[in-house]
Each structure stands twice: as structure tokens, then as C-alpha cells.
Amino acid sequence: MTRPHSLLKYKKAQFVLSRVLTELTKNECSDPNYQLDLEFDREINALLERYGYDSLQAIALIKRHEALEDSLRMSPDGALAQMYFEILRNKKSKTEQKPKGLVT
């Protein structure tokens, strides 16, 4: 009667994992795309933290924006486009209005 050799399986998996980690470490230093990805990750996380969004909220915003762009592309003169441009016009007019304050 034979029994499974758990320790042997564990050691083999540990060896494979150490080889993969060694290769990843080598690639981190030499791959410029990896460095760009790290920089993007840092910047996106800083923006999420700055504006108080979590990753799911950010993805939802991006999906809504993409859906709106697709809709505008299919029907640039449609009702959705008119509503979108009306919102943009209102935001622009609000930012252009200067608050009335005391003149010194």
C-alpha cells in the first residue's frame, strides 16, 4: 500500500514558484513596459484616493462615459446628444459666472 508524498509535491511546487519569482524579478528591472505599468498604477491610485473613489466606482464612471460616447457616435443629433450638450453648456456657464464679492 502506497501513500501520497505530500512533502515531495510541496517541494516541487516551491521550486517552480521560486523559478517563476526569479524570472519575474529579472523582468522587472529590464522591461520598460513593466515600469510604465507601475507608474500608471501609482498615478491612478493617487487619483482615486484624491477624489475619494474606489476602483469599482471609477470603472462604473468609465463604462458610463464609453456608453455615452458610443451613443453619440451612433446618433450625434439624437436626444441623448442634446441632453449631454445641454449639461455641458450649463456647467460651462456656471464656471464662467464670477462670484460677486467685495471690491478692495
Gaussian input, Z-matrix of N, CA and C with variables (Angstrom, degrees):
# hf/3-21g

backbone

0 1
 N
 C     1     B1
 C     2     B2     1     A1
 N     3     B3     2     A2     1     D1
 C     4     B4     3     A3     2     D2
 C     5     B5     4     A4     3     D3
 N     6     B6     5     A5     4     D4
 C     7     B7     6     A6     5     D5
 C     8     B8     7     A7     6     D6
 N     9     B9     8     A8     7     D7
 C    10    B10     9     A9     8     D8
 C    11    B11    10    A10     9     D9
 N    12    B12    11    A11    10    D10
 C    13    B13    12    A12    11    D11
 C    14    B14    13    A13    12    D12
 N    15    B15    14    A14    13    D13
 C    16    B16    15    A15    14    D14
 C    17    B17    16    A16    15    D15
 N    18    B18    17    A17    16    D16
 C    19    B19    18    A18    17    D17
 C    20    B20    19    A19    18    D18
 N    21    B21    20    A20    19    D19
 C    22    B22    21    A21    20    D20
 C    23    B23    22    A22    21    D21
 N    24    B24    23    A23    22    D22
 C    25    B25    24    A24    23    D23
 C    26    B26    25    A25    24    D24
 N    27    B27    26    A26    25    D25
 C    28    B28    27    A27    26    D26
 C    29    B29    28    A28    27    D27
 N    30    B30    29    A29    28    D28
 C    31    B31    30    A30    29    D29
 C    32    B32    31    A31    30    D30
 N    33    B33    32    A32    31    D31
 C    34    B34    33    A33    32    D32
 C    35    B35    34    A34    33    D33
 N    36    B36    35    A35    34    D34
 C    37    B37    36    A36    35    D35
 C    38    B38    37    A37    36    D36
 N    39    B39    38    A38    37    D37
 C    40    B40    39    A39    38    D38
 C    41    B41    40    A40    39    D39
 N    42    B42    41    A41    40    D40
 C    43    B43    42    A42    41    D41
 C    44    B44    43    A43    42    D42
 N    45    B45    44    A44    43    D43
 C    46    B46    45    A45    44    D44
 C    47    B47    46    A46    45    D45
 N    48    B48    47    A47    46    D46
 C    49    B49    48    A48    47    D47
 C    50    B50    49    A49    48    D48
 N    51    B51    50    A50    49    D49
 C    52    B52    51    A51    50    D50
 C    53    B53    52    A52    51    D51
 N    54    B54    53    A53    52    D52
 C    55    B55    54    A54    53    D53
 C    56    B56    55    A55    54    D54
 N    57    B57    56    A56    55    D55
 C    58    B58    57    A57    56    D56
 C    59    B59    58    A58    57    D57
 N    60    B60    59    A59    58    D58
 C    61    B61    60    A60    59    D59
 C    62    B62    61    A61    60    D60
 N    63    B63    62    A62    61    D61
 C    64    B64    63    A63    62    D62
 C    65    B65    64    A64    63    D63
 N    66    B66    65    A65    64    D64
 C    67    B67    66    A66    65    D65
 C    68    B68    67    A67    66    D66
 N    69    B69    68    A68    67    D67
 C    70    B70    69    A69    68    D68
 C    71    B71    70    A70    69    D69
 N    72    B72    71    A71    70    D70
 C    73    B73    72    A72    71    D71
 C    74    B74    73    A73    72    D72
 N    75    B75    74    A74    73    D73
 C    76    B76    75    A75    74    D74
 C    77    B77    76    A76    75    D75
 N    78    B78    77    A77    76    D76
 C    79    B79    78    A78    77    D77
 C    80    B80    79    A79    78    D78
 N    81    B81    80    A80    79    D79
 C    82    B82    81    A81    80    D80
 C    83    B83    82    A82    81    D81
 N    84    B84    83    A83    82    D82
 C    85    B85    84    A84    83    D83
 C    86    B86    85    A85    84    D84
 N    87    B87    86    A86    85    D85
 C    88    B88    87    A87    86    D86
 C    89    B89    88    A88    87    D87
 N    90    B90    89    A89    88    D88
 C    91    B91    90    A90    89    D89
 C    92    B92    91    A91    90    D90
 N    93    B93    92    A92    91    D91
 C    94    B94    93    A93    92    D92
 C    95    B95    94    A94    93    D93
 N    96    B96    95    A95    94    D94
 C    97    B97    96    A96    95    D95
 C    98    B98    97    A97    96    D96
 N    99    B99    98    A98    97    D97
 C   100   B100    99    A99    98    D98
 C   101   B101   100   A100    99    D99
 N   102   B102   101   A101   100   D100
 C   103   B103   102   A102   101   D101
 C   104   B104   103   A103   102   D102
 N   105   B105   104   A104   103   D103
 C   106   B106   105   A105   104   D104
 C   107   B107   106   A106   105   D105
 N   108   B108   107   A107   106   D106
 C   109   B109   108   A108   107   D107
 C   110   B110   109   A109   108   D108
 N   111   B111   110   A110   109   D109
 C   112   B112   111   A111   110   D110
 C   113   B113   112   A112   111   D111
 N   114   B114   113   A113   112   D112
 C   115   B115   114   A114   113   D113
 C   116   B116   115   A115   114   D114
 N   117   B117   116   A116   115   D115
 C   118   B118   117   A117   116   D116
 C   119   B119   118   A118   117   D117
 N   120   B120   119   A119   118   D118
 C   121   B121   120   A120   119   D119
 C   122   B122   121   A121   120   D120
 N   123   B123   122   A122   121   D121
 C   124   B124   123   A123   122   D122
 C   125   B125   124   A124   123   D123
 N   126   B126   125   A125   124   D124
 C   127   B127   126   A126   125   D125
 C   128   B128   127   A127   126   D126
 N   129   B129   128   A128   127   D127
 C   130   B130   129   A129   128   D128
 C   131   B131   130   A130   129   D129
 N   132   B132   131   A131   130   D130
 C   133   B133   132   A132   131   D131
 C   134   B134   133   A133   132   D132
 N   135   B135   134   A134   133   D133
 C   136   B136   135   A135   134   D134
 C   137   B137   136   A136   135   D135
 N   138   B138   137   A137   136   D136
 C   139   B139   138   A138   137   D137
 C   140   B140   139   A139   138   D138
 N   141   B141   140   A140   139   D139
 C   142   B142   141   A141   140   D140
 C   143   B143   142   A142   141   D141
 N   144   B144   143   A143   142   D142
 C   145   B145   144   A144   143   D143
 C   146   B146   145   A145   144   D144
 N   147   B147   146   A146   145   D145
 C   148   B148   147   A147   146   D146
 C   149   B149   148   A148   147   D147
 N   150   B150   149   A149   148   D148
 C   151   B151   150   A150   149   D149
 C   152   B152   151   A151   150   D150
 N   153   B153   152   A152   151   D151
 C   154   B154   153   A153   152   D152
 C   155   B155   154   A154   153   D153
 N   156   B156   155   A155   154   D154
 C   157   B157   156   A156   155   D155
 C   158   B158   157   A157   156   D156
 N   159   B159   158   A158   157   D157
 C   160   B160   159   A159   158   D158
 C   161   B161   160   A160   159   D159
 N   162   B162   161   A161   160   D160
 C   163   B163   162   A162   161   D161
 C   164   B164   163   A163   162   D162
 N   165   B165   164   A164   163   D163
 C   166   B166   165   A165   164   D164
 C   167   B167   166   A166   165   D165
 N   168   B168   167   A167   166   D166
 C   169   B169   168   A168   167   D167
 C   170   B170   169   A169   168   D168
 N   171   B171   170   A170   169   D169
 C   172   B172   171   A171   170   D170
 C   173   B173   172   A172   171   D171
 N   174   B174   173   A173   172   D172
 C   175   B175   174   A174   173   D173
 C   176   B176   175   A175   174   D174
 N   177   B177   176   A176   175   D175
 C   178   B178   177   A177   176   D176
 C   179   B179   178   A178   177   D177
 N   180   B180   179   A179   178   D178
 C   181   B181   180   A180   179   D179
 C   182   B182   181   A181   180   D180
 N   183   B183   182   A182   181   D181
 C   184   B184   183   A183   182   D182
 C   185   B185   184   A184   183   D183
 N   186   B186   185   A185   184   D184
 C   187   B187   186   A186   185   D185
 C   188   B188   187   A187   186   D186
 N   189   B189   188   A188   187   D187
 C   190   B190   189   A189   188   D188
 C   191   B191   190   A190   189   D189
 N   192   B192   191   A191   190   D190
 C   193   B193   192   A192   191   D191
 C   194   B194   193   A193   192   D192
 N   195   B195   194   A194   193   D193
 C   196   B196   195   A195   194   D194
 C   197   B197   196   A196   195   D195
 N   198   B198   197   A197   196   D196
 C   199   B199   198   A198   197   D197
 C   200   B200   199   A199   198   D198
 N   201   B201   200   A200   199   D199
 C   202   B202   201   A201   200   D200
 C   203   B203   202   A202   201   D201
 N   204   B204   203   A203   202   D202
 C   205   B205   204   A204   203   D203
 C   206   B206   205   A205   204   D204
 N   207   B207   206   A206   205   D205
 C   208   B208   207   A207   206   D206
 C   209   B209   208   A208   207   D207
 N   210   B210   209   A209   208   D208
 C   211   B211   210   A210   209   D209
 C   212   B212   211   A211   210   D210
 N   213   B213   212   A212   211   D211
 C   214   B214   213   A213   212   D212
 C   215   B215   214   A214   213   D213
 N   216   B216   215   A215   214   D214
 C   217   B217   216   A216   215   D215
 C   218   B218   217   A217   216   D216
 N   219   B219   218   A218   217   D217
 C   220   B220   219   A219   218   D218
 C   221   B221   220   A220   219   D219
 N   222   B222   221   A221   220   D220
 C   223   B223   222   A222   221   D221
 C   224   B224   223   A223   222   D222
 N   225   B225   224   A224   223   D223
 C   226   B226   225   A225   224   D224
 C   227   B227   226   A226   225   D225
 N   228   B228   227   A227   226   D226
 C   229   B229   228   A228   227   D227
 C   230   B230   229   A229   228   D228
 N   231   B231   230   A230   229   D229
 C   232   B232   231   A231   230   D230
 C   233   B233   232   A232   231   D231
 N   234   B234   233   A233   232   D232
 C   235   B235   234   A234   233   D233
 C   236   B236   235   A235   234   D234
 N   237   B237   236   A236   235   D235
 C   238   B238   237   A237   236   D236
 C   239   B239   238   A238   237   D237
 N   240   B240   239   A239   238   D238
 C   241   B241   240   A240   239   D239
 C   242   B242   241   A241   240   D240
 N   243   B243   242   A242   241   D241
 C   244   B244   243   A243   242   D242
 C   245   B245   244   A244   243   D243
 N   246   B246   245   A245   244   D244
 C   247   B247   246   A246   245   D245
 C   248   B248   247   A247   246   D246
 N   249   B249   248   A248   247   D247
 C   250   B250   249   A249   248   D248
 C   251   B251   250   A250   249   D249
 N   252   B252   251   A251   250   D250
 C   253   B253   252   A252   251   D251
 C   254   B254   253   A253   252   D252
 N   255   B255   254   A254   253   D253
 C   256   B256   255   A255   254   D254
 C   257   B257   256   A256   255   D255
 N   258   B258   257   A257   256   D256
 C   259   B259   258   A258   257   D257
 C   260   B260   259   A259   258   D258
 N   261   B261   260   A260   259   D259
 C   262   B262   261   A261   260   D260
 C   263   B263   262   A262   261   D261
 N   264   B264   263   A263   262   D262
 C   265   B265   264   A264   263   D263
 C   266   B266   265   A265   264   D264
 N   267   B267   266   A266   265   D265
 C   268   B268   267   A267   266   D266
 C   269   B269   268   A268   267   D267
 N   270   B270   269   A269   268   D268
 C   271   B271   270   A270   269   D269
 C   272   B272   271   A271   270   D270
 N   273   B273   272   A272   271   D271
 C   274   B274   273   A273   272   D272
 C   275   B275   274   A274   273   D273
 N   276   B276   275   A275   274   D274
 C   277   B277   276   A276   275   D275
 C   278   B278   277   A277   276   D276
 N   279   B279   278   A278   277   D277
 C   280   B280   279   A279   278   D278
 C   281   B281   280   A280   279   D279
 N   282   B282   281   A281   280   D280
 C   283   B283   282   A282   281   D281
 C   284   B284   283   A283   282   D282
 N   285   B285   284   A284   283   D283
 C   286   B286   285   A285   284   D284
 C   287   B287   286   A286   285   D285
 N   288   B288   287   A287   286   D286
 C   289   B289   288   A288   287   D287
 C   290   B290   289   A289   288   D288
 N   291   B291   290   A290   289   D289
 C   292   B292   291   A291   290   D290
 C   293   B293   292   A292   291   D291
 N   294   B294   293   A293   292   D292
 C   295   B295   294   A294   293   D293
 C   296   B296   295   A295   294   D294
 N   297   B297   296   A296   295   D295
 C   298   B298   297   A297   296   D296
 C   299   B299   298   A298   297   D297
 N   300   B300   299   A299   298   D298
 C   301   B301   300   A300   299   D299
 C   302   B302   301   A301   300   D300
 N   303   B303   302   A302   301   D301
 C   304   B304   303   A303   302   D302
 C   305   B305   304   A304   303   D303
 N   306   B306   305   A305   304   D304
 C   307   B307   306   A306   305   D305
 C   308   B308   307   A307   306   D306
 N   309   B309   308   A308   307   D307
 C   310   B310   309   A309   308   D308
 C   311   B311   310   A310   309   D309

   B1=1.4466
   B2=1.5351
   B3=1.3479
   B4=1.4551
   B5=1.5131
   B6=1.2837
   B7=1.4628
   B8=1.5262
   B9=1.3300
   B10=1.4581
   B11=1.5357
   B12=1.3014
   B13=1.4587
   B14=1.5367
   B15=1.3053
   B16=1.4531
   B17=1.5224
   B18=1.3092
   B19=1.4559
   B20=1.5240
   B21=1.3215
   B22=1.4548
   B23=1.5286
   B24=1.3219
   B25=1.4751
   B26=1.5263
   B27=1.3315
   B28=1.4570
   B29=1.5285
   B30=1.3106
   B31=1.4649
   B32=1.5276
   B33=1.3257
   B34=1.4630
   B35=1.5303
   B36=1.3286
   B37=1.4672
   B38=1.5283
   B39=1.3123
   B40=1.4573
   B41=1.5296
   B42=1.3254
   B43=1.4571
   B44=1.5330
   B45=1.3274
   B46=1.4667
   B47=1.5242
   B48=1.3041
   B49=1.4622
   B50=1.5270
   B51=1.3055
   B52=1.4613
   B53=1.5262
   B54=1.3331
   B55=1.4639
   B56=1.5251
   B57=1.3287
   B58=1.4673
   B59=1.5264
   B60=1.3240
   B61=1.4686
   B62=1.5211
   B63=1.3176
   B64=1.4655
   B65=1.5230
   B66=1.3096
   B67=1.4667
   B68=1.5280
   B69=1.3360
   B70=1.4654
   B71=1.5225
   B72=1.3046
   B73=1.4560
   B74=1.5226
   B75=1.3298
   B76=1.4658
   B77=1.5264
   B78=1.3316
   B79=1.4643
   B80=1.5232
   B81=1.3250
   B82=1.4685
   B83=1.5248
   B84=1.2969
   B85=1.4584
   B86=1.5211
   B87=1.3169
   B88=1.4639
   B89=1.5239
   B90=1.3086
   B91=1.4635
   B92=1.5308
   B93=1.3401
   B94=1.4752
   B95=1.5276
   B96=1.3193
   B97=1.4685
   B98=1.5199
   B99=1.3110
   B100=1.4624
   B101=1.5231
   B102=1.3282
   B103=1.4616
   B104=1.5339
   B105=1.3382
   B106=1.4675
   B107=1.5214
   B108=1.3313
   B109=1.4595
   B110=1.5275
   B111=1.3210
   B112=1.4683
   B113=1.5226
   B114=1.3282
   B115=1.4618
   B116=1.5247
   B117=1.3433
   B118=1.4628
   B119=1.5235
   B120=1.3210
   B121=1.4608
   B122=1.5258
   B123=1.3214
   B124=1.4766
   B125=1.5255
   B126=1.3339
   B127=1.4618
   B128=1.5230
   B129=1.3319
   B130=1.4729
   B131=1.5215
   B132=1.3309
   B133=1.4628
   B134=1.5195
   B135=1.3195
   B136=1.4699
   B137=1.5238
   B138=1.3392
   B139=1.4687
   B140=1.5264
   B141=1.3173
   B142=1.4666
   B143=1.5204
   B144=1.3110
   B145=1.4653
   B146=1.5264
   B147=1.3276
   B148=1.4623
   B149=1.5266
   B150=1.3392
   B151=1.4566
   B152=1.5281
   B153=1.3080
   B154=1.4579
   B155=1.5147
   B156=1.3093
   B157=1.4621
   B158=1.5178
   B159=1.3415
   B160=1.4574
   B161=1.5225
   B162=1.3125
   B163=1.4714
   B164=1.5294
   B165=1.3229
   B166=1.4647
   B167=1.5277
   B168=1.3200
   B169=1.4654
   B170=1.5247
   B171=1.3181
   B172=1.4622
   B173=1.5277
   B174=1.3176
   B175=1.4710
   B176=1.5153
   B177=1.3248
   B178=1.4670
   B179=1.5324
   B180=1.3303
   B181=1.4659
   B182=1.5277
   B183=1.3223
   B184=1.4638
   B185=1.5241
   B186=1.3263
   B187=1.4705
   B188=1.5256
   B189=1.3459
   B190=1.4709
   B191=1.5129
   B192=1.3144
   B193=1.4621
   B194=1.5300
   B195=1.3425
   B196=1.4613
   B197=1.5308
   B198=1.3302
   B199=1.4627
   B200=1.5200
   B201=1.3198
   B202=1.4583
   B203=1.5288
   B204=1.3266
   B205=1.4637
   B206=1.5227
   B207=1.3282
   B208=1.4629
   B209=1.5169
   B210=1.3216
   B211=1.4572
   B212=1.5233
   B213=1.3194
   B214=1.4639
   B215=1.5297
   B216=1.3252
   B217=1.4544
   B218=1.5368
   B219=1.3323
   B220=1.4663
   B221=1.5257
   B222=1.3282
   B223=1.4593
   B224=1.5247
   B225=1.3413
   B226=1.4636
   B227=1.5260
   B228=1.3164
   B229=1.4662
   B230=1.5198
   B231=1.3251
   B232=1.4600
   B233=1.5137
   B234=1.3285
   B235=1.4614
   B236=1.5270
   B237=1.3287
   B238=1.4587
   B239=1.5234
   B240=1.3154
   B241=1.4613
   B242=1.5235
   B243=1.3207
   B244=1.4668
   B245=1.5263
   B246=1.3407
   B247=1.4689
   B248=1.5314
   B249=1.3095
   B250=1.4633
   B251=1.5269
   B252=1.3273
   B253=1.4552
   B254=1.5211
   B255=1.3075
   B256=1.4661
   B257=1.5352
   B258=1.3223
   B259=1.4671
   B260=1.5237
   B261=1.3306
   B262=1.4639
   B263=1.5244
   B264=1.3155
   B265=1.4631
   B266=1.5256
   B267=1.3325
   B268=1.4633
   B269=1.5239
   B270=1.3293
   B271=1.4634
   B272=1.5195
   B273=1.3380
   B274=1.4574
   B275=1.5268
   B276=1.3313
   B277=1.4622
   B278=1.5274
   B279=1.3432
   B280=1.4623
   B281=1.5175
   B282=1.3206
   B283=1.4608
   B284=1.5178
   B285=1.3311
   B286=1.4576
   B287=1.5183
   B288=1.3482
   B289=1.4575
   B290=1.5215
   B291=1.3090
   B292=1.4592
   B293=1.5187
   B294=1.3283
   B295=1.4662
   B296=1.5253
   B297=1.3246
   B298=1.4668
   B299=1.5293
   B300=1.2816
   B301=1.4632
   B302=1.5206
   B303=1.2841
   B304=1.4449
   B305=1.5251
   B306=1.3038
   B307=1.4457
   B308=1.5099
   B309=1.3022
   B310=1.4670
   B311=1.4952
   A1=107.32
   A2=114.70
   A3=118.98
   A4=110.20
   A5=114.06
   A6=119.06
   A7=108.58
   A8=117.93
   A9=119.89
   A10=110.16
   A11=115.96
   A12=121.28
   A13=109.07
   A14=114.38
   A15=121.31
   A16=112.14
   A17=116.90
   A18=120.39
   A19=110.95
   A20=117.32
   A21=121.53
   A22=110.78
   A23=117.28
   A24=121.02
   A25=110.62
   A26=115.57
   A27=120.58
   A28=110.97
   A29=117.70
   A30=122.20
   A31=111.23
   A32=117.27
   A33=120.91
   A34=110.53
   A35=117.28
   A36=121.28
   A37=110.46
   A38=116.71
   A39=121.49
   A40=110.58
   A41=117.28
   A42=121.84
   A43=111.01
   A44=116.35
   A45=120.62
   A46=109.89
   A47=116.91
   A48=121.22
   A49=111.19
   A50=117.54
   A51=119.65
   A52=111.07
   A53=118.51
   A54=121.27
   A55=111.40
   A56=115.81
   A57=120.13
   A58=110.37
   A59=117.15
   A60=120.64
   A61=111.43
   A62=117.21
   A63=120.67
   A64=110.58
   A65=116.51
   A66=120.34
   A67=111.46
   A68=116.81
   A69=119.92
   A70=111.42
   A71=117.28
   A72=121.19
   A73=110.95
   A74=116.56
   A75=120.29
   A76=110.55
   A77=116.47
   A78=120.71
   A79=112.27
   A80=116.90
   A81=120.00
   A82=111.06
   A83=115.88
   A84=120.39
   A85=112.48
   A86=117.32
   A87=119.55
   A88=114.71
   A89=119.01
   A90=121.42
   A91=110.54
   A92=118.25
   A93=119.57
   A94=112.28
   A95=117.79
   A96=120.23
   A97=111.19
   A98=116.42
   A99=120.60
   A100=110.13
   A101=116.38
   A102=120.47
   A103=110.92
   A104=116.46
   A105=120.20
   A106=110.88
   A107=116.40
   A108=120.10
   A109=111.37
   A110=116.65
   A111=119.86
   A112=111.37
   A113=116.01
   A114=120.10
   A115=110.98
   A116=116.79
   A117=120.64
   A118=110.41
   A119=116.83
   A120=120.85
   A121=110.68
   A122=117.09
   A123=120.08
   A124=111.14
   A125=116.49
   A126=120.18
   A127=111.96
   A128=117.11
   A129=119.25
   A130=110.54
   A131=117.23
   A132=119.38
   A133=111.62
   A134=117.46
   A135=120.31
   A136=110.73
   A137=116.56
   A138=119.45
   A139=111.77
   A140=116.44
   A141=119.60
   A142=110.81
   A143=116.24
   A144=120.17
   A145=110.86
   A146=116.34
   A147=120.49
   A148=112.03
   A149=116.52
   A150=120.00
   A151=112.99
   A152=117.74
   A153=120.98
   A154=114.98
   A155=118.08
   A156=120.92
   A157=109.80
   A158=114.90
   A159=117.29
   A160=107.66
   A161=116.66
   A162=120.06
   A163=111.76
   A164=118.58
   A165=120.46
   A166=111.38
   A167=116.95
   A168=120.33
   A169=110.47
   A170=117.69
   A171=121.35
   A172=110.40
   A173=117.14
   A174=120.56
   A175=110.46
   A176=117.61
   A177=121.05
   A178=110.38
   A179=117.45
   A180=120.65
   A181=111.26
   A182=116.22
   A183=120.35
   A184=110.50
   A185=117.23
   A186=120.65
   A187=110.89
   A188=116.50
   A189=118.84
   A190=111.07
   A191=116.40
   A192=120.64
   A193=110.57
   A194=116.92
   A195=120.46
   A196=110.96
   A197=116.75
   A198=120.08
   A199=110.45
   A200=116.50
   A201=120.68
   A202=110.58
   A203=117.04
   A204=119.73
   A205=111.42
   A206=117.46
   A207=120.89
   A208=110.81
   A209=116.08
   A210=120.52
   A211=110.82
   A212=116.58
   A213=120.18
   A214=111.09
   A215=116.50
   A216=120.62
   A217=110.87
   A218=116.32
   A219=120.04
   A220=111.65
   A221=115.79
   A222=119.50
   A223=109.29
   A224=117.78
   A225=120.24
   A226=114.07
   A227=118.42
   A228=120.67
   A229=112.16
   A230=117.80
   A231=121.76
   A232=112.96
   A233=114.94
   A234=121.81
   A235=111.54
   A236=116.93
   A237=119.50
   A238=110.90
   A239=116.56
   A240=120.71
   A241=110.42
   A242=116.75
   A243=119.86
   A244=111.01
   A245=116.98
   A246=120.04
   A247=110.36
   A248=116.61
   A249=121.43
   A250=110.51
   A251=117.00
   A252=119.45
   A253=111.93
   A254=117.76
   A255=121.35
   A256=109.90
   A257=116.78
   A258=121.23
   A259=109.80
   A260=115.96
   A261=119.63
   A262=111.10
   A263=117.27
   A264=121.47
   A265=110.19
   A266=117.39
   A267=121.00
   A268=111.58
   A269=117.09
   A270=120.05
   A271=110.80
   A272=115.91
   A273=119.95
   A274=110.73
   A275=116.97
   A276=119.33
   A277=111.05
   A278=117.52
   A279=120.13
   A280=111.57
   A281=117.05
   A282=119.60
   A283=111.77
   A284=116.73
   A285=119.77
   A286=112.12
   A287=116.62
   A288=119.65
   A289=108.67
   A290=115.45
   A291=120.00
   A292=108.37
   A293=116.88
   A294=118.92
   A295=109.84
   A296=113.32
   A297=118.72
   A298=108.02
   A299=115.82
   A300=120.03
   A301=109.83
   A302=115.09
   A303=121.02
   A304=109.92
   A305=115.50
   A306=120.58
   A307=107.84
   A308=117.53
   A309=118.85
   A310=110.57
   D1=128.71
   D2=-179.90
   D3=-106.17
   D4=153.55
   D5=177.48
   D6=-118.62
   D7=156.40
   D8=179.36
   D9=-69.64
   D10=146.36
   D11=179.88
   D12=-99.98
   D13=82.34
   D14=-176.45
   D15=-61.58
   D16=-40.35
   D17=-178.71
   D18=-63.63
   D19=-39.21
   D20=178.77
   D21=-64.62
   D22=-42.98
   D23=177.34
   D24=-62.98
   D25=-41.16
   D26=179.62
   D27=-63.90
   D28=-45.33
   D29=-179.87
   D30=-64.47
   D31=-39.87
   D32=178.32
   D33=-64.30
   D34=-43.72
   D35=178.43
   D36=-64.75
   D37=-38.63
   D38=178.69
   D39=-64.03
   D40=-40.23
   D41=178.31
   D42=-64.13
   D43=-45.98
   D44=179.45
   D45=-62.03
   D46=-42.93
   D47=179.91
   D48=-63.20
   D49=-41.63
   D50=-179.88
   D51=-65.96
   D52=-36.61
   D53=176.72
   D54=-65.11
   D55=-42.43
   D56=179.16
   D57=-64.22
   D58=-43.63
   D59=179.22
   D60=-63.87
   D61=-38.18
   D62=177.53
   D63=-63.49
   D64=-44.14
   D65=179.36
   D66=-65.32
   D67=-40.46
   D68=177.59
   D69=-62.84
   D70=-40.59
   D71=179.33
   D72=-62.63
   D73=-40.78
   D74=177.45
   D75=-62.76
   D76=-42.68
   D77=-178.13
   D78=-68.45
   D79=-31.90
   D80=179.63
   D81=-57.94
   D82=-40.71
   D83=-176.16
   D84=-77.09
   D85=-32.11
   D86=-171.33
   D87=-102.43
   D88=-16.40
   D89=-174.59
   D90=-92.55
   D91=112.80
   D92=-179.66
   D93=-67.21
   D94=-29.73
   D95=178.54
   D96=-65.93
   D97=-35.20
   D98=176.82
   D99=-62.84
   D100=-43.28
   D101=179.10
   D102=-63.70
   D103=-39.84
   D104=177.42
   D105=-64.44
   D106=-40.21
   D107=178.14
   D108=-64.00
   D109=-40.14
   D110=177.36
   D111=-63.06
   D112=-42.83
   D113=179.26
   D114=-63.41
   D115=-42.89
   D116=177.94
   D117=-61.99
   D118=-43.30
   D119=-179.84
   D120=-60.92
   D121=-43.61
   D122=178.34
   D123=-62.41
   D124=-44.43
   D125=-177.49
   D126=-67.24
   D127=-42.51
   D128=-178.66
   D129=-67.14
   D130=-38.24
   D131=177.72
   D132=-67.73
   D133=-35.31
   D134=176.71
   D135=-65.32
   D136=-40.68
   D137=177.69
   D138=-66.04
   D139=-42.08
   D140=178.35
   D141=-60.51
   D142=-42.93
   D143=179.48
   D144=-67.77
   D145=-41.46
   D146=-177.80
   D147=-61.78
   D148=-41.42
   D149=-176.31
   D150=-97.79
   D151=1.89
   D152=172.92
   D153=76.36
   D154=25.58
   D155=177.55
   D156=-101.64
   D157=150.84
   D158=168.75
   D159=-98.78
   D160=174.03
   D161=-172.97
   D162=-64.30
   D163=-34.86
   D164=179.52
   D165=-67.11
   D166=-39.17
   D167=177.41
   D168=-65.53
   D169=-40.76
   D170=179.56
   D171=-63.76
   D172=-42.33
   D173=178.32
   D174=-63.87
   D175=-40.05
   D176=178.57
   D177=-62.99
   D178=-41.29
   D179=177.72
   D180=-62.56
   D181=-43.38
   D182=179.85
   D183=-64.04
   D184=-42.04
   D185=179.26
   D186=-63.42
   D187=-42.02
   D188=178.26
   D189=-63.13
   D190=-41.53
   D191=179.68
   D192=-63.79
   D193=-43.42
   D194=178.80
   D195=-63.65
   D196=-40.96
   D197=179.05
   D198=-63.22
   D199=-40.67
   D200=178.83
   D201=-65.18
   D202=-44.45
   D203=178.10
   D204=-61.46
   D205=-41.94
   D206=178.37
   D207=-62.06
   D208=-42.54
   D209=179.87
   D210=-64.56
   D211=-42.16
   D212=179.14
   D213=-66.49
   D214=-35.97
   D215=179.43
   D216=-65.92
   D217=-38.17
   D218=-178.45
   D219=-74.86
   D220=-36.42
   D221=-177.18
   D222=-141.31
   D223=80.65
   D224=-174.45
   D225=-65.36
   D226=-20.77
   D227=179.64
   D228=-105.93
   D229=11.60
   D230=-176.40
   D231=-75.96
   D232=178.49
   D233=-177.17
   D234=-63.66
   D235=-38.82
   D236=-179.55
   D237=-64.13
   D238=-40.74
   D239=178.34
   D240=-63.02
   D241=-42.57
   D242=179.60
   D243=-62.53
   D244=-42.51
   D245=178.68
   D246=-63.67
   D247=-43.12
   D248=-179.11
   D249=-61.46
   D250=-47.91
   D251=-178.85
   D252=-68.71
   D253=-29.50
   D254=175.70
   D255=-66.55
   D256=-41.84
   D257=177.36
   D258=-62.19
   D259=-45.70
   D260=179.00
   D261=-62.02
   D262=-41.21
   D263=179.94
   D264=-63.37
   D265=-42.28
   D266=178.88
   D267=-64.71
   D268=-42.15
   D269=178.20
   D270=-63.16
   D271=-41.77
   D272=-178.64
   D273=-65.30
   D274=-41.87
   D275=-179.02
   D276=-67.89
   D277=-33.17
   D278=177.98
   D279=-68.68
   D280=-37.93
   D281=179.99
   D282=-74.30
   D283=-25.97
   D284=179.68
   D285=-78.34
   D286=-23.48
   D287=178.47
   D288=-70.69
   D289=125.31
   D290=-179.74
   D291=-90.95
   D292=136.33
   D293=178.29
   D294=-67.27
   D295=140.21
   D296=178.93
   D297=-84.17
   D298=122.99
   D299=-179.15
   D300=-134.01
   D301=-178.05
   D302=178.19
   D303=-73.08
   D304=138.56
   D305=176.94
   D306=-92.98
   D307=128.51
   D308=-178.95
   D309=-112.42

